[in-house]
Amino acid sequence: MCPDNETLSAYFDNEIPSPWNKRIADHIAECASCQKRLRQFETIKNYLHEDREPSFESSLEQLEIRLAGLKPRTERVSLWKRRVAVPLPAAVIAAICIMILGISLIFSLTRSNLRTMSIRRGPSGTTEVQVAAPIEDLELLLKSLDTYYLKQEIIITLPEDSLFNITGEAMMFREAEFSRKRE
Amino acid sequence: MMQIVKPDFEFKKVYETLYPVIFRVAYRVTGDRALAEDLSHEAFIKYYERRNPLPDLKQTKYWLIRVVKNIALNYEKKKLREKKAYDKLQFKYPHFTQSGEAEFIKEETKSFVQKALNKLPYNLRIVLVLKEYAGLNYKEIGSILGIREGNVKIRVFRARERLGKIIDSDAI
């Protein structure tokens, strides 16, 4: 049985997959009618390709001239893929700064904020107590001293060395301010 | 985020490689050299202005053909509207001719094959042009035209059949 016209045309264009193309080829070999139809397709194809087209060279030159007059191309680049040119010395300085900042952050986080303060009973007091109290809880320390040593004069000696937080602000100063606000 | 990309070697390679095939398709679809040039230029300028260039020449070729096809289709519709208006005008005023001589010369300079191609309706002409002049297979044609492969198969055959008849009748 002869393949339909569309299938034969597709066969002519090598668009029929295996094994069907083999079967069609076997049929065509013995079918004069299909051979004739194929020859017609061949004639039309030759006809289309024998015809010469106008030359495109001058047109391509015109395109080049038009392109030269256009603005430079712009490309959308994602923020994460965007590259920025930085001079090498500036990059090295920035890297060092980041490194110093990182190390100081790690150091300040791991460093204990428990500072030793000495408490004396006075003025003629004979005992001196060493208390390790976190600076952040200064308010709590004062309250507890108020409760237990209500009638006694208490002298608190703060740590002699200064302590600053990562932003450079004095820790004690910050806490004192904070306490006043809470009151 | 915008970044300036200078006209580079890559783009030069694109138009030097693909211009012949894009121009050929544009010419075969429209049958007009000047129009084919305009269409091809417009397609390449559109590609040039595209912010993200396509990864390879194959993809670029499909993209450019799709652009040419769309512009050609718009032109085809415009031509049809103008023809209708012209026919209407000629029906009212039988002696009215709009640059008739120029049109005649234009038609005469076209090859016999191109004249036959121009007689095909657009939807048949475009599949045959893409098959024969752009070297695309049915799947690629279907993808560019947004139709099924089976539909391409039918249209290619009908275009061949119709073209055969046109050539036979014109040859007589």
Interface residues (C-beta under 8 A of the other chain):
Chain A: N5 E6 T7 L8 S9 A10 D13 E15 Q40 F41 T43 I44 K45 Y47 L48 H49 E50 D51 R52 E53 P54 F56 S59 L60 Q62 L63 E64 R66 L67 A68 L70 P72 R73 T74 E75 R76 V77 S78 L79 R82
Chain B: M1 M2 Q3 I4 V5 K6 P7 F11 Y15 E16 Y19 P20 F23 R24 Y27 R28 R33 A36 E37 S40 H41 F44 I45 Y48 E49 R51 N52 P53 S111 F112 V113 Q114 L117 L128 K131 E132 Y133 N137 Y138 K153 I154 V156 F157 R160 E161 L163 G164 I167
